[in-house]
Amino acid sequence: MPITEPSASIEALGGPTVATIGTFDGVHLGHRALLRQVRHEAEARSARSVALVFREQPRAFFNPGKKVSYLCDFEARIAMLGETGVDEIVELEFGPTIQKLSSEEFVVGLRDRIGLEALIVGPGARIGADQARVEDLASPRSGGTGPGGSGVVSGVEFIAAPAAMVDGHAVSSSAIRKAVMEGRCESAAKMLGRNYSITGTVGAGEKRGRDLGFPTANLETDFAVTVPENGIYATLATVDGATYRAATGIGVRPTFDTDGGRTIEAFLLDFEGDLYTKRLRLEFVTRLRSEVAFDSVDELVEQMNRDVEETHEVLAARFPGR
């Protein structure tokens, strides 16, 4: 699966092509449905299917001071996009060059550079500096049939894909980020098609867990990852190719006198060994409780024992073979 990395502009590809465009954060069920439509449309036209991918969310460019977070890093996105069977993945740098193009200029550029015949995007997508809505471009005024239909602009067909729905709600990266930040692991998993996960390197930490009889892995993330709401979670931890049940705490450790910084600390059940500096992935299955301050360390330890027992019960019931 070739990956084209243009610097200031898009590298030329042999057409014809059918493409979609976006950040594809999380590569969730909505993205996968969209990419299936791109592949099917490309096959019908004897064309190549293309995913045009922004490394960063365009809103980060427009609002440089605004904090943005991601469901997975760029490399993970590229790997998951490759698994969908799309013919070509093209990285786009959202900078001044692209930002200044109108929707028509952008489409004409794609037509000339990659032989674009059709652009398929999800609901609510906007194209170009004029922020043209795909529903308008794929409207009867453009020769199409309105939402869910298609229209032609400068020889390129715009196709508005329907939203993927889960439990009556449209699937989107923003909806998943909201679910994660609210600790709704099951809701996020339904929209992603898998458990939400965070990968990072195990750091030294303050070793408080070890002193309490619960040696934890202090996970240090590599990018602006979306972190679940503070609390205790039943998780699956994968390290060195092996997966363990784990009770994971996220928060500021209010029982102790800390600097208030958030940490992600996982206690791996039935694990022996040193995790320091290892790469570890945490899959968030369910939130067990909120983070609370205890009056004494003894009370905290008692609760931690209950958390570990509940983690074991929950995960044994859901994943008996893991």
N, C-alpha and C positions, 0 to 999 in steps of 0.2 A: 504493500500500500504506500505509494509515493506521497511525500508531504512536501508541498511547494511553500517556500518561505520568502515571499516578496519583501523588499525593504520599503521602498516608497510607492511602488505600484505592483499590480498583479502580474505575475509571470504569464506569458502566453502558453495556452494549452491547445492541443489539437481538438477541435470541435467535431461535431456539435455536442453541446452539453446541456444538461438540466441541473439546476443548482438550487440550494437553499443557503441561507445566511443567518448567522447568529453567534452568540457566545457559547451556547450549548452547555451552560453550567449544570453539572450533574448528569448530563445525558440521560434524562428521565424518560418516562413512558411517552410523554408528548413528543419529545425529540425523536424517539425511535419510530413512532407512528409517522411523523413528518418525513423522516429519512426513507421509510418504506415507500411512501408515496413518491418521493423523488426517484428512487430506484425503478419503481414500476413505470413512471412516466418516461424515464430515460430508456428503458427497455422497449417501450411502445414506439419510441422515436428512433431506435437504433443509435442512441446517444450515450454519452458517458455521464454518470451521476457524480455531482460535486458538492462537497460541504465547504462553504466559505466560513472560516472560523476566526472570530476576534479573540486574541489572547486575553484582553481585558474588557470589562464591561464598558461600552461607550459612555455611559453616564459618569464613569470615573474620569473621562477626558473632559466632559462638559462641567463637572463639579469637582475639581482636583482636591478641594478641601473636605469633601464629603467622604466619610468612611464607607467602604464597600467590602463585602465578604463573599466568599465563594464556597460552593459545595464540594469542589474537588479542584486539584491543581491542573494546570494546562496539560501536562504530560498524561495524566489520567484521562482527561477529556479526549485527547488524541487517540489513546489506546482504545477507549470504549467506542469512539466513532469508527475506528478501523474495524471493530467487531461487527458493525452493522452491515458491512458489505458494500459501502459506498466506494466508487471507483477512485475518487481523488479527494484529498483533503488539502485545502489551501488556507494557510494562515494569513490573516489580514491584520495589518497594523493600523489601528484607528488613530490616525494623526491628522494634521492639517490638510494633507492632500485629499484624503477621502472625505473628511468632514465638510469641505467646501463644495463638494459636488452636489448638484441637484439630483433628484431621483432619476430624471431622464438622462442626465450626464453619466450618472453611475451605471445605469443599465446599458447605455450605449458603450461605455468603456468595457463592461463585461462581455457584451456582444462581440466587440472587436478583439478583445484579448483572449477569450476562452471559447468563442463560438457559441455563446449562450442563446438558447432557443426559448427556454422557459425558466422562470424564477418562482419557486414555491416557498411561501413563508406562512408562519402561523398567524392566528388571529391577533389583531392589535399591533402588528409589526408596522414600523414606520421606516421609510427609505429616504435617504438624501437629506441635504441641508434644508429643503423645504418641508421635511418631515411628512411626506406623503403617506397616507394610510393605504395599506395594501387593499383594504376593502373598497377604497375609492378607485384605485388603479385597476382592480378587477371588478369594475362596475359596468352596468349597461352602457354608460357613456363611453367606455373603452371597448365596447363590443362584447362584454361579458354578461354574466347573470347575477351580479351582486355577490354578497357574502357566500363563500363556499364555491364561487364560480371563477371565471377568468376573464382577463381583458388584455389587449395588445397595446404596448407602448414601444414605439420606435423599433418595431419588428420583433420585440421580445414579449412573450406571453407571461402575464402575471397570474398566478394561481393562488387563491386564498384557501389554505388548508383548514379544515374544521379543528376545533379544540378537542384534545383528548380529555375525557371526563372520568373522574374517580369519585364515587359516593356523591354524585350530583354536582361536583365542583370541577372547574377547569384546572388541568394540571399545568403548572408553570414553575420556573425556578424560584420566583419570588414567593409563591405559595409554599414551596418546600422549605425555603429559608425561614419563613415565618413559623412553620410547624416545628422546625428544629430548634429555633430560638425560644419557643414556648415549651419545649420538652415533649412534644407530641410525636414520639418515635414511630408509633404504628402508622400514623397519618403520613408522615414523611416517607416511610417504607412503601406504602401503597402507591404513592405517586412516583417514586424512584424505580419501583420494581425490584428493590433490594433494600437491605438495611442501610441506613445512613452510616457512614464510616469516616473516621479521621485517622490519618497516618502521620507519624512523626518519629522523632528520635528520643529515646529514653535518656533524660538528663539526671543529674545527681540529686536534685531536690534537697530538702532539709532533713530527710530520714526520720521524720516524726513517726511515720507509719511503722517503720522497723522497730522503733522503741516501744510502740504499743502492741507489737506482735503481729502487725499487718504490713509487711514490707511492700510498698507500692512502687509502681513504675510511674515516674513523673514525665508525662508526655510533652515534648516541646515541638510545636508545629513549625512548618517551613514557610508558610504564607498566610494570607489573611483568610483563614478558614472560618466557616460559620460554626460557632461553638454552641452546643445545647444549653438550655437554661440551667442555672445552678441547681444541684441536687445529686441524688444517688441513682445510678443506673445499673441495670443488668446488661452486661455487654459480652461480646465475644472478642477475645484478644488473639491476634495471629502474629507470631514471631518465629523466625527461622523455619517457616513452612508448617508449623504446628499451631493448632487452634485450642485455646483454653477458655473456660468460663471465667468471667471476671466481674467483680463489683467495682464500679468506677464512680469516683466522686469529682464533681466539678464545682468550683466555688472559691471562697476566700478564707476557708477554715476559721469560722468565727469563734470557735472554742479557744483558739490560741491568739496570741498577740502577733498579728502579721501585718504586712504592709498593705493589705487589701487587694493585692494582685490575684487574678484568677488563676487557678491551676487545674490541670486534668491529671488525676492520679488513679491508676488502676491496680487493684489487688487481684492477681491471677490465682485462681483456685487450683490446687494440685500441681503447682509449679515450684520447682526448685532450681536455683541457679542465679546467675548474675545477668540482669537485663541492661545494665548501663551501657550506653552508646548504641544499642541495637535498634533497628527499625521495627516499629510495632504498629499494627493497625487495629483500631477499636471499632467494632460494629455495635451501634446502639439499638438494643432490642426493646427495652421499656424503661420508663422512669419509675423508680420505686418510691421516692419521697423527696421532699424539699430539703434544702440545706438549713440546718438549725444550729443554734449555739447551745451547748450543754453546760450545766452548772459545774460539772467536774469531769476529769479525764475518765474516771471509772464509769460514769454514765455514758460517755462517748464510746468506750470500749464495748459496753453491753449492747449498745445500738449497732455498732459495727458488726458484732457477732450475729445479730439478727439480720442485718443487711446481707451478710455473706450467706446465711442460711436461705433467705428468700431468693437471692440470686441463683443459688444452686437449684432450688425448687422450680423457679420460673423457667430457667434455661433447660433443665432436664426434661420438663414437660414439653417445651417447644422444639427442642433439638436433641432428642434422645440419643442420637448417634454421635453427638459432638461433645 
